[in-house]
Amino acid sequence: MKDEELFPSTDRATNFERCLVTIIAEAINSKNLKHVLVADQAFPERKGAGPGWRRVRNGAKEEAPRKMPVRDMFAMAEVLGLNFIQLCAEAEFKIKNGWHYTKDDTSLKH
């Protein structure tokens, strides 16, 4: 196995992370939930969880979107009643079928 297969490049890892964020955001939208309320439930100990989730999805003004740790994605998935392992498999499937994050992506701006 090549090193790049063991340690994916930042671009591949970022693409995977952004795909997971997209899937979570789409799940929130498909359930007609408010993003801020889901974030507040996922992170009850955090003040301003909703705006934090918005910065993960969209960035802030001219900033790039904030990175999202795996534990936070897991918490969001749990609140939504989703299986995190299946979300990862879905992200991998989407990426293998051509999904790719672009900085100009506006699909998460809800």
Secondary structure, DSSP 4 states (H G I P E B T S, - for coil): --HHHHS--HHHHHHHHHHHHHHHHHHHHHTT--HHHHHHHH-TTSTTHHHHHHHHHH-STTSPPPP--HHHHHHHHHHHT--HHHHHHHHHHHHHTT----TT--TT--
